[in-house]
Amino acid sequence: MTTASNDDLIASAAAVLHPHTVGDRLFGDVGSTLVTEAGSRYSGVCIDTASGTGFCAEHAAIAAMVTAREHRIARIVAVWRSDEGGLSGLPPCGRCREFIRQIDPGNIDTDVVLDRETAVPLRELLPRHEWPKPLA
């Protein structure tokens, strides 16, 4: 596995931030970069739609990864830049957490970069991730 520092992944995700509007919809204000177990990198941005069919930046990065026939995520980050220029790390939403897990069972150990100093395994952000035991 190729390692990438938190700062390196944050810079890569920030590089794809290009917020713009189409009509009243905002695109590209959140960027994400992931690195796979094989060392490949994929990035994506969010797409906001009125009907709720848009998707998060993590989904776009994961879709690029799957298109390239990879599925194991070593590390992932998402970032957002405020109007004042401040860059923030964003934890994945619940939908993204579950999406990461369902792409490959081993992704439960994916390091999720939260800020320049902090990365935690997905399992810490997705409690009760084991399949339930039968009731009877």
Sequence and secondary structure as in RCSB ss.txt:
>XXXX:A:sequence
MTTASNDDLIASAAAVLHPHTVGDRLFGDVGSTLVTEAGSRYSGVCIDTASGTGFCAEHAAIAAMVTAREHRIAR
IVAVWRSDEGGLSGLPPCGRCREFIRQIDPGNIDTDVVLDRETAVPLRELLPRHEWPKPLA
>XXXX:A:secstr
     HHHHHHHHHHT   EEETTEEEEEEEEEEEETTS EEEEEEE  TTS  B HHHHHHHHHHHTT   EEE
EEEEEE TTS EEE    HHHHHHHHHH GGGGG EEE SSS EEEHHHHSSS S      
